[in-house]
Amino acid sequence: MQEFLQRYRDGIIGGGIGLILAILLLMIGFLKTLLVIVCTFVGAFIGIYLNRTGFFERFKNPRR
């Protein structure tokens, strides 16, 4: 089973994303789905940026 998951990991991830997109398109429509996707990418970009700049490290090790 582990070998199967390793071999077809990208296809499984792509299929899962496609399923989620199809459900969103059917349930809330095209424009709302597009808004969800854009907000997700913007949030991910902001999170990656803050992680690279060390923003969260300030809260882990506060200066006294």
C-alpha positions, 0 to 999 in steps of 0.5 A, spaced: 500 500 500 505 504 501 508 503 495 502 504 491 501 511 495 508 513 493 508 511 486 501 515 484 501 520 489 501 526 484 495 523 481 491 522 488 493 529 490 490 532 483 484 527 483 483 530 490 483 537 488 479 536 482 474 533 486 474 539 491 473 544 485 468 540 482 464 540 488 465 547 489 463 549 482 456 545 483 455 548 490 457 555 490 458 557 482 464 559 478 465 566 481 465 564 488 469 558 487 474 563 483 474 567 489 475 562 494 481 559 490 484 567 489 483 568 497 487 561 498 493 563 494 493 570 497 493 567 504 498 561 502 503 567 499 502 571 505 504 565 510 510 563 506 512 570 506 511 571 514 515 565 515 521 567 511 521 573 514 521 570 521 515 574 523 512 568 527 519 567 531 518 574 534 512 571 538 516 564 540 522 568 543 519 575 545 524 580 547 524 582 555 
